[in-house]
Amino acid sequence: MKTLREIMREGFIFALQRTASVAEAAQMMETHNVGIVAILEGERLVGVFSERDVVRRVLNRGREPLRTPVGEAMTTNIIVATPDEDYQAAMRKMDHGNIRHLPVVEGDRMVSMLSIRDLMRVDMARLTEEIRYLHEYIYQVPY
């Protein structure tokens, strides 16, 4: 079973400090084509700010993106994983938490961010290999 360490791209993190504006976070997401940024206090992960947060906690509340710090609109109840967790456990965490991105932390340090797409690619490759194996087994067994 693959672990997150085998899947993740270490250092694949787009992060801002909690004092950055919502507009800066949105610009970072757009520039890097990601749906979430990590919010740090120094180097410690204190929250995440996603496209969902922009809609729910900024736009729907009439807040000004240029003046609103991400620290006031970020998600603080964070579900995280460790690098040595298996990818299926991470998928279950994401499903139960109804989230699409999972920060990977080692101690107090964030090491990567995974999306459900990253984990689904691994699962699809595993299933494709399993189907190939079963197909070979079925068609190579003598009658």
N, C-alpha and C positions, 0 to 999 in steps of 0.2 A: 504494500500500500504506500503510495507516494505521500511524502510529508510536504508541508508548506515550504520548508526550506528548499526542497527540490524544484518547486514551482515558481516561487517568488523571485522577483528581480530585486536584489538587495539595493537599497537606496532609491527605489522607485517610489518617491514620496514628493508630493507637492504640498508644501506647508507654508503657513503664515503665522505670525504672532497674533495673539488675541486682540491686539489694538488695531490691526489692519481693517480697512473698511470692507463692507460687503461688496462694493464695486470692485475693489482690488481682488477679492476672492473670485468673483464672477469672471473677471478678466483672466485670471490665472487658469480657471477651469476651461475657458474658451480657447485660450492660447495653446494649452496642452491637450485639449480634447479629452478631458476627464470630467467626471460628474461629482467629484468630491475633493476637498482639500483638508489636510490635517491642520489642526489648530494647536499651536505649541505655546508653552510658557517657558521660555528658555529653550531647553531641549526636551522637556517633558510633555507628552501628549495630554492635552486637557479637554479636547473636543474634536469634533469633525463638523465641517460645513459643506452641505450638499445642495444640489439643485432643488431638492425638496424643501430644504430650509429657506432658500431664497423665496420660494412661493409661499410657504406656510408662515414663516416668522418675519418676513420683511414686506413683501408686496401685499399680501392679504391683510396686513396690519397697517398699511399706509406709511411705512417707515421709508426714509430716504436712504438709498443704497450708498451714496457718497458720504453720508454722515454717520451711518450706523456701523459701529465696530462689530466684527464677526463674533467677538466674545459675548455680545449681547444676543446673538441670534443662533449660535452654534448648538449642536446636539452634545450634551454632556454625559448622557447615560450611554456610554460607549461599550459595544460588544467587541472584544478583541480576541486574537488567537496568538499562539506561540509558534515559532518556526518548526517545532518538532511534532505538532499536531498533524494527524492525517487529514488529507483533503476532504474526505467524506464527512468527518466530524465538523470541519469548517463549513461545509455546505449545509449541514443540519443547523448549525448555529445561525447562519444567515437566514435560513428558512424560518426558524422559530422566532427570530428577531425581526423578520420582515425587512431585511436590509439587503442592499446590493453591493456594498463595499465592506471589507473587513481589514482593519488595521492589524498588522502583525508586529507584536512587541516582544522584546527580549529584555527582561528586567524592566527598567524605567525607560528604555530606549526604543523608539519606534524604528523598525527596520524595513518595512515595506507596507504597501497597500495592495490588497487583492480585490478583484471584482468577481462577481458571480460568473461572468464570462470566462475569466481565467480558469476557474475551477470546473466549469462545464466542458471546456476544451479538453482538460485532462480526463474527465469522466467519459467523454465521447470517444477519446482515443482508447481508453481501457475497454469500453464496450465494443468498439470496432474490432479490436484484437480478439476479444472473447467470441464474437460472432465468426470471425475468420477461423479460429480454432475449432469451433463447433461444426462449421461448414466442412472443414477438412476431415474431421472425425466422422461425420455422417457419410460423406462420399468416399471415404477410404476404407470403411469397414466392409469386409466380405459378407455376402449374403448368407 
